[in-house]
Amino acid sequence: MTKITYEIVQHDGGWAYRMDGVFSETFATHDLARRAAQIAAKEQKLPGDTTAISYEDPAGRWHDEVAAGDDRPETDVAG
């Protein structure tokens, strides 16, 4: 199972959460950023619909797969 960690960090004059190098919006306080990260982490766990997906890999080849709606990651908030 994949694990996703949302990290609370200082960013752009305030606080944000970061996941895989991508920052959220900036929040005025650490607590606000942490609450927003906890909401995002909780939503990430919600199951969705099983659906067909198509994507292109770095070599330019296309792939068709079925994404299971119940294949959700484990999430955590750090900081």
N, C-alpha and C positions, 0 to 999 in steps of 0.2 A: 504494500500500500504506500502511496505517495504521502509525504508529510510536507505541509506548507507552514512556514513560520512568518508571522507578521511582526516586524521589529519596530519598536518605537524609537525614533531618532529626532535630534534637532535638525530643522530644515527650514530654510528660507525665512529666518527671523521668528520661527515658532517651532511647533512640533508636528511630526507626521508619522505615518507608519509606512514601512518599506517592505516590499516582498519581491524577491528576485531582481533587485536593482531598480524597481519602479516605485516612485513615491506617490502617496495619496495627496490630497489637498493639504494645505497647512492649517493647523489648529493653534489657537492661542495658548493652550496649556497642554502639559503632558497628559493629564487626566482625560481631557477631551479627545486627544489622539488615541489614547489607549481604549477608551469606550468605542470609538469608531472602528478600531482594529478588531475589537471583540465582536462587534456586529458583523463585520466583513467575514471574520473567521467562522462565525455561526452560520451565516448565509452560504458559505462555501460548502458546508456539509449537507445542505438540503438536496434531496434527490431531484432529478429532473426526468425528462422523457428519454427513452432509448431512441436514438435517431441515427440516420446514415450521415456520414461526413466525408468530404473529399478535401485533400490537401496536397500541396506540392512540396516535396522535400528539397533540401539545398542543391541536389544534383539535377533538379528540374523534372523529376519523375512524379507523376500523380498517383495518389493512393486513395482507394475507397475503403472505408471501414464502418463498422457499427460502433457507436459510442453508447455504452450502457449508462442509463440514467441513474443507476444506483451505485456506480463506481466513483465514490466520492473520497477525497483525500482526508487524512487526519490533519487537523489544524491546531496552531498554538500561537500565543502572543507573548513576545519577549520584550522586556524593558519597561 
